[in-house]
Amino acid sequence: MLPATSSGSVGVLFIPILEFVVSTVITDVVPFDFVSLRAVVESVIGLIFSI
């Protein structure tokens, strides 16, 4: 397992990139209710990085 500090810094760098990629892909490919989807994605990401 990674140390908490390492995984924390990775999460801080990775989440904005992931959100950008997800938002770009989804809005280009599947234009639907993106606000709810983003809320779901953010909560899932939060759970993953809080473990």
N, C-alpha and C positions, 0 to 999 in steps of 0.2 A: 504493500500500500504506500501511496505517496504521503509525505508529511503534510500536515494541515496547511502549513504556510505555502507549500508548493502548489497543492491543489487549489488553494484559495487564489493565488496569483494567476494560475492557469484559467480559473473560472472568470476572473475579472477581465482577462484579455480575450477569452474565447466567447463569452456571452454576446458582446456587441457584434462580433463578426458573424456568429451564428444567427443572431436576430436579423442582421442585414441580408444574409444569404437567404434565410427562410422567407423574409418579407419580399425580397426581389423575385424569388422563384414562384412563390404562391400568387403574388399579384399579377405576374406575367402569365402563369399557366392556369390558375384556378381563381378567377375573380369572384369571391363571395364574401361572406361576413368575416372579414379579416380581424376585426376587433376581438371577437370572441375567440377566434383561433389563436391570436397572439396571447390572450390571457391564459389559454390552456398551455401553450408552449412555454410561456414564462413560468407558470407554476410547476410544470414538469422539470424544467431546467433548474428551478430553485430547489426542488426535492433532490435532484441528482447531486447538485453541488453542496447541499446541506448535509448529506450523509457522510 
